[in-house]
Each structure stands twice: as C-alpha cells, then as structure tokens.
Amino acid sequence: MFINFMGMPPFESAVAAASAPASSGTFSSGVADTSAFSAVSTVPSSRAAVSVSDAAGAPVDINTADANTLASLPGIGDTLAQRIIDYRNAHGPFTSTAQLDQVKGIGEKKMAELQGLITT
C-alpha cells in the first residue's frame, strides 16, 4: 500500500477500505462507491471576506469604512470595529491615524500592526 507524505493512505485506498464489506475483506469491483462523499463543502458565512484595502491597494479610510471593513484589519475584529465607529460618531472624524489609539482596546501594538493599512 502506498503512504503519502502525511503518513496516510491515498484517498482512493481510504475510500475502498471504508466501503469494503467487513466480512470478506476484499473489494470485488475495484471501484469505491463515493456517493456518500462530497468533494466540496459549502459553509455559509456571517460576513463576506473583505479586503483590507480597496481595489487600487489604497489603505482603509478609518473615517468612512464600515464595520465589516474595519473588522477585516489585523487585530481589530467585530468589537473593536464597533468601538471605532462609536468613537467616530461621538467625536467626529479622526484627524490622524494616531488618534485611533484613543479607542479603548487599541494601543501601541495594534497601532504598529495597522501602520500602512489605514488612513484618514
């Protein structure tokens, strides 16, 4: 039997072994019935994947970006995205990206991760 680099038998062998009758230990037709297997699994997503920059590769404008776009930035997520929007609504537009550190949960480390990815 062939073992692949992951230490596992090839897919066809695994299917054949799983489909073979337990009593005979042989596989008469040589072709496994794979009707119970699906090659592609579709899992619904609560939000579509969003790029951290627009089509032109420009940084995300933290004054106009929606929650999904902000959440796609490294280290931000849904909670911080909402805090950024709440801060923006309460205090007006950010005058610089450095002002983002006024949002609870965003410190020096996150600011360093966001450098070059955001703009005002």
Buried (B, 14 or more C-beta within 10 A) or exposed (E): EEEEEEEEBEEEBEBBEEBBEEEEEEBEEEEBEBEEEEEEEEEEEEEEEBEBBEEEEEBBBBBEBEBEBBBBBEEBEEEBBBBBBEBBEEEEEBEEBEBBBEBEEBEEEBBEBBEEBBBB
